[in-house]
Amino acid sequence: MYILNITNPNGSALPPLFVKQSICTIGDSDNNLVNLPGRKVAKVHAQVEFRDDGIHISNRARLKPLFVNEDKIENFGPLTMNDTIMIGDYYIKVTITDQDPNDKPTSKPAVNATEVRRKTYQQWQQRTHQAVKKQLQQPAIDLEGENANADIYTVVKATVAEFQDLPSNVDPNKLIHRVHAEIVGYGAIEPLLNNPQISEIMVNAHDEIFYEENGQTKLFVGTFTDAGTLLTIIQRMVASTGRKINDQFPMVDTRFGDGSRINAVIPPLAVKGPSITIRKAVTERLTAQHLINFGTLSPGIIRFLEVAVTHKCNIIISGSTGSGKSTLLNVLSSFIPNKERVIVIEDAAELELPQPNLVSLESRQPNADGTGAIEIRDLLKNSLRMNPDRIVVGECRGGEALDMLQAMNTGHNGSLTTIHANSPRDCISRLEVLSLMSGMEIPMLATRTQIASSIDLIVQQTRFPCGSRRITSISEVSGMESGNVQLGEIFSFHQEGVDEQGKIQGRFESTGFIPTFYESLRTRGIATDISIFQ
């Protein structure tokens, strides 16, 4: 949330405008959230976007300029209180705040009923745990027996039933379930784990749990009793995967049997207390049609990508964390013909490919004495001896990037991988940096030449503040010029604002650029649909 302080052409200050939306447009049209009438202002002149790192502004007018601090810009951010935006003869300053200046002050601060309820449950969970702990120490209860789970539940239920002063806003059954789940299961997050609509669970501390549902991040009302209880549950969870976490190894990355990824960090590394992040495995395998229905891409783009995968283009999917790179990689990998032998290499096995001739490899973390680690790079080198037609790497995040480039450039065409980057140009830079991490002293020009000759397409995927995921650019790597890798954009996504629910609106467009490999297919007599580039 932020305030736009606008000065009109006459030098008068307009009433401060409090903006709650993550994205708003500014222009002469009444359809904009901020309407600035004037002949020097385009119908949709600029777009202001609230991102994780602050507020950014971009020019939406083709023929009329946008200025920040008297400099003509196309994109600028993050903005500060000292930056001045100029649109036509209007001057605008931005202030980040959660307080609407138009709200009337109240004599008493509003009481957050949800927060009070969370704290109340947490207090009663602590009291119940203390009482149950004494009961479970009795020799009559066998905590290792077959009926231990039922016996513990009975003890918890009886303990809660004895409370005479339980508040009316505390549900006894919910209290029983939470305490029992903390003793034998995964505690407060069990409802989140069992909810198929929730894709990610983020425990920042024992009393601070967030989850992602339908692309939106929300605060969970439940809490763990205390930091010690959360630590015990994390150790139980990690142990179920055959790993351990303790003071000597306070960080672990592993997965459940269903493919859900687990990352846990405990003190002293985690300052606020034990923390755990769970990315749940998708129960339904997503297809290209799902992505079209979600608005991630258009039918024309998916037809283009299917041709690219089928005819062995080397493709890198670029994007930020949570932008949907792995999902798109899974869909593109399904286009690989069944007759080909595929080697899949991942840190944590997530991809589900349908090809019958498939080998799936997973890296290994070091054991208790710090030895025995098998890196992605080791698996990638070994895969070259396994007679692969295709190599699919879940993510390049280190020196294996150089090995991947060499594999693409030595006859293993049609390779697929993902990388963390914010744009196709950033993807090239990131590949250069990762190649340096290989430890081999290769001149930068040689690295760039390798990139230019190895990669065919870069697919950029973006996650917007509303939770929507879109392919925002598809570019062809078209060679080298003056020592720099050249890119030719084929498709792009043009944002046109947001709807009433705050969801991103826009359209996919072709730039008119026809990729080189399409021309190659035509010369070989393979039918291609050129209309998608018009």
N, C-alpha and C positions, 0 to 999 in steps of 0.2 A: 504494500500500500504506500501511496505517496501523494504529495500535494503539488499541483502545477500552479505557480504564481505567474500570471500573465499580465503584461503591460500592453495596452492597445496602441495603435498608431498615434493617438492624441497624447500619449504619455500618461494616461490614467490607468491605475491598477484595477483589474477586474477582480471580482470575489474569488478567493482561493478555491480551486477545484480539487476535491478529494477523490482520488482514483483507487477503486478497490480491485479492478480487473488487472490481471497480469499483463494484458496487451490492450492498448487503446490506439486509435488512429486520430489524426489531427488533420483538418482540412476545411474547405469551403462548403462541403456538402453537409446537410443535416443528418446524414447517416453516420457521421463520425461522432465519437464520444465527445471530442472537443471541436466545436464549430467556430472557425475563425473566418468571417466573411471578408472578402476583398479580392480584387482582380489579380493581385500578386500571389494569391494562395490557390494551390491546385485543389481539385475536389477531394482527393486523398493525398495529402502532401507529405505526411510523416507518420511513422509508427513508433510508439514508445512501448518497450517490453521490459518487464521486471524479470530478471534472471537470478540465478543463484549468486552471482558475483556482483549484482547491482542492477542499475537501470541503463538500458541501451536505447539508442534512437537510430532510425534508419530512414533514408529518403525513399518515398514511394512515388514521387513525381518525376516524370521523365524529362520534362522541359523546364521545370522551375527548381531553383537551388534550395538547399538546406544548409544553414550555417550554424556552427558551434564555435563560440569564441572568435567570431569573424572569419573562421576558416570554412571553406566549402567542403562538405563531407557527404559521403554516401552512408557510412556506418560509423557510429561513435559510441563508446561506452567502456567502462561504466561511468555515468555522469556523477559529478560532485555538486555540492551546494554552490560552488564558485563558478560553475560552467553556465554560460548563457546561450540559449538556443534562439535563433532568429528565423522566423518563417514569415515571408513577406515583410511587413512593417511591424510585426508583433515580436515581443521579447518574452522569453519563457525561462523560468528557473524551476528546478526540481528539488523537493525536500522529501526524504524518506521518513515516514511516520505511520504509526498505527492509529493515531488520534485524529478524528475528523474535526477540523476547526469550527465547523458549523454546528456540532453537537453542543447542547446546553450542559454546563457542568452540573453534576449531581452532588448532593450533600454527603452521601455515603457511597463508597465504592460498591459496585455490583458484586454479589456473591456468586461464585462459580459453583453451581450445585454439583456438577459432574466431578470437579476436583475434590469437593468435600466428601462425596460418596466414595471416591477412590481412596482417600485417606482413611475413612472409616473402615472400609473393608481391610485395608492393610493393617490397621491396629488390631482388629479382631482376628485376623490370620495369625499375627504374632502371639496373641493370647492363646489361641487354640493350639498352636504348635507347642508352646510351653507346657500346656496341660497334657497334650497327647504324648509328648516326649517322656514324661514320667510314667504314663500308663504302659508304653511300649518297653520299658525297662523291666517289667515284671517277667519272671521266668516262665509264666504260664503261656506267654505268647511266643510262638516260634516264627521269627522273622525270616527264616530260611526255608520254611516248609512250603508245601504245595498250596496251602490255603492262606498264605501270608497276606496276599492282597486283600482277600475278603475279611480277614481278621483285622487288618489295619483300618479298613473302611468302617467296620463295626465300632472300633475304638473311637474313631473320629466322630462318627454319628452320635455315639453315646456322650461324648465330651461336649459337643455343641448342644445337645438336648438338656444338659445340666445348667447351661447359662440362663440365669433368670433376668439379666439386664440387657439382653441382646436388643439393639435398637430396631425400630420398625423398618428402617430403610436398608437393613441387612437381611438378605434372603438366606435362611438357614441351610437350605439345600445347596445353594451356590457356594456358601462358605465351606460346607462339608466337601464338596467336589474339589474346590481349589486347594484346600489343605491336603486332601488325599492325593490329588494329582502331584503336588509338590513332593510328597513322601515317596511315591512309587512311579511317577511318570515325569511329565515335562511341565507341570505347573500351569501358570496363567496362560501360556501360549498354546495349550492343547486345543481350545476352540478355533484358534487361527490355523493351526496345522490341519484341522479336520474340515475347514471351510474351503471348498474347491475354487471359490471366487477370489481368494486371496493369493497373490503371486509372490509376495515377499514379506518377511517378518524382520523387524529391526529393533532389537533390545539394546537401548543405549545405556540403561542402568536398571536396577531392580524395580524402580517405580516409574520408568519411562519407556513405554513400548509403543512403537509405531508399526503400521502395516500398510501394504499397498493393495488396493482393490480397484479394479477397472482403471488402472493408470493413475489413481489418486492416492496420495499418502495421507493417512489419518492416524490420530492418536487413539490408542486402545484404552478402554476404561479399566481393564484389569491390571494388577501389579503382582510382582513376587513379594513375598513377605519381607525379605531383607537381602542384602548382598551375599551373605553366606549361603542362603537357600538357592539363590541363582547360580552361585559357583558350583554347588553340589549338583544341580540339574545339568549344567554345562558339562561337568565331568562325566555324568551318567550318559549324556547324549553322545559325547565324543567316544566314550568307551564302547558304546554299541556299534561303532564303526571300526573298532580295532585300533584306535589311536588313544593317546593320553595327552592331558594338558595339566601343567603344574608350574611351580615357580621356576624350574629349570627350562621348561618349554612353555612359555606363557601365551603362545599363539599357535593356532592350528587351522588348517584348511582341509576339509574332508567332505564326505557326502553320505547321505542315507542310501539304503538299498534301492529306493525308488528313483534315485538320481537327484534328489534335492541337495543343493550345495550348502555346506555349513562353514562359516568362518567365525571363530571365537577368539577373543582377546581378553586376558584377565590381568589384574594388577601384578606387577607394578607398571606394566605398559598401558593399561586402561585406567586413566586417572579417576573417572567417575564411578568405577567399579566394573565388575565383569560385564562384557558386552558380547552379543552374538547376533549374527546376521544369517538368515536362512532364505535362500532363493529356492522356492518350491518347484519341483518338477512339474511340467505341464502334463495333465492327465490325458488331454486330447491332443493328438498329433496335429499341429497346424499345417494347413496346405496353402497353396497359392491362392485359392479361392477365399480362404479365411483372411489373408492379407488384403485382398481386394475389398472384401466386405468391411474390414476395419478402416479402409481408406489409406493404408500404408503405401500402396502403389496403385497404378492403373492397369487395366487389362493389356494395353499396348506395351507398357513397360515389362510386364511379366512375360509376354510373348518374346520380347527382345532378349530378356535375360535367359529364357529357355533356349533360344537359338545360340546365345553366347556360351552357355554351359555345355550344350550338346556338341558344339563344334570346337570344344577344348580351348576356350579363352582362359587365361590366368586372371582370376578375379580376386580383389581384396575388398572386403566390406569394412568400411570405416565408420566410426561413431563413438559416442561417449558411453559411459557405463549405464546400462539399463535402456539403451536406445533400441534394442531388439536385434542386435547383430547376430547372436546365436540362432534366434528364430529364423531370420532370413537365410543364414547359412544352411540351416536344416532344410529349408524349402528348396534352395538352389541345388543342394546336393541330391535331392530327389530326382532332378532332371538328368543325372548321370545315367547313361544306358546300362541296363542290367548285365550286358555281356562284358563289362569292364571290371577289372579288379581294383578295389578301392581300399586304401589304407587311411584310417582316421586316427589322428593323434590329438589328445586333449589332456589338460591338467586334471579335470574331473569329468568323467564320461557323461555327456549330456545329449549329444547328437544321436538321432535314431534314423539311420539310413536303410532303405528297403532293398539295396542291391544284395544278391545272394553271395557273390564273391567279395566278402567284406572282412577286413581285419581291423579291430578296434584296439588301440593302444592307449594306456593311461600312465602318466608320470607317477613317480613315487617320491614321497617326502622322506627326509632322513629319519633313521630310527633313533632310539633313545640315546645312543652314544654319538649322534651327529653324523653318522656315516650311512652309506647305502642309498643315497638319493639318486634317482634316475630322472634327468631333466628332459624337457621337451626336445632339446637339441640332440640329446643322445638317441631318442626314439626316431627323430627325423633322419639322422644319419643312417640308422639301422634300417629304416623303411626303404631306403634306396636299394637295399639288397634283397627286398622281398618281392621283386618283379611287379611294382605297382603301375597301373594305368593312370590312376589318379591319386593324389595326396591331398587330404583335407586336414588342415591344422586348425583346431578350435580357436586359438588366439596366439599371435606372435607378440611377445612382450619382452624379449631379450635377444641374446646373440643368435637365437635360432632364425631370426629374420634373414640373416645373410645366407644361412643354409637353405632356407626356403627360396630365396632369389636364385641361388645356384641350381636348385632342383628344377625350378621353372625354366631356367635357361639352358638346361642340359637334357632336353627331351621329355620331361615330365609335364607336358602341356595339360591344361585343364585343371590345374591346382587351385584350391580355394582356401582362404583364410580370413581372419578378422584382425583388426588393429584399433587401438584407441587413438582417435584423432578427431578434430572438429571440422575439418574440411578436406577435400581431395588434395589441396596444396599442402596442408598440414600433414596429411598422410605420407606424402613424399618425404617431408622433413623428418617425420618420425621414423620412417624406414632407414634414413641415413644415420640417425642417432642409434637406433637399435643395432644396425650393422657394425657400428663402432664398438658396441658392447661385446662383440664376438671375441675381442682381444687381438684380432688380426690387423696389422697396420696396412690398411688399404687406402690409397689416395681417394679423396672425396670425388674427384672426377670419375675414377674407376667405379666407385659405388653408384654414382648417378647413372653411368652408362649401363651398369648391371640392372638398375631399376627400370630404365627406359626400354631395355631389350627384353625384360622378363615379364613385366605386368602389362596386361591388355586393358583391363577396366578397373576403375575404382568406384564403388557404390557407396555413397554417403547416406547414412541413416541418422535421423535427428529425433530426439524426444523433446516435445514442447512442454511448457509449464503446465498445461492442462492435462498432461499424461498421454496425449496422442503421439504416435510414432509415425513418421513419414520418411520415405526416401526423398531427400531434398536435392540430390544431384547424382547423375551418372556421367562419368568422364572417361574418355579414352586417353591412355598414355600414348602420345603420338610421336615420341622420339626426343632427340636432344637438339638444342639450339643455343649457341653462345654459352655452353657449359651448364645449361639448366634443362631440367626435364619439362617437356611441353605437354599440356593437357588440353583436350578438346571436349567441352561439355556437350553431351548428347541430349539429356533430359534434365529438367529442373522443376522444383516445386515453388510456386508463387503464392505467398500467403495473402489472403484478402480480408483478414480480420477474424473475429470470433462470433459464435452464435450466442443465443440467450443463456446457454449452459456454460459458457466460457470455453467451448471447444473450438479448436483452430479450424478456420475455413480457408480454402485455397484451391488451386488447380495445378495439375501436372501439364507441363508444356515441353514440346520438342524445340530444340534450338535450330533445327534444320541441318545440323551437322551429321553427316552419314559416316559411321565408323569405318575404318580401313578394312576390318575383317569382313564386313558385309560386301564390300566390293570384291574381295578375294573369293567369297562364296559364289558370287554371281559369275565370275570368270570360270569357276569350276563347274558351272551348270546347275548349281543348287538354287532352288526357288527361294526367294526372299521377299518379304513384304516391306517395301520401301515407304508405304503410305504412313507408317507410324512415325516417320521423321518429318512429316509435313505439318 
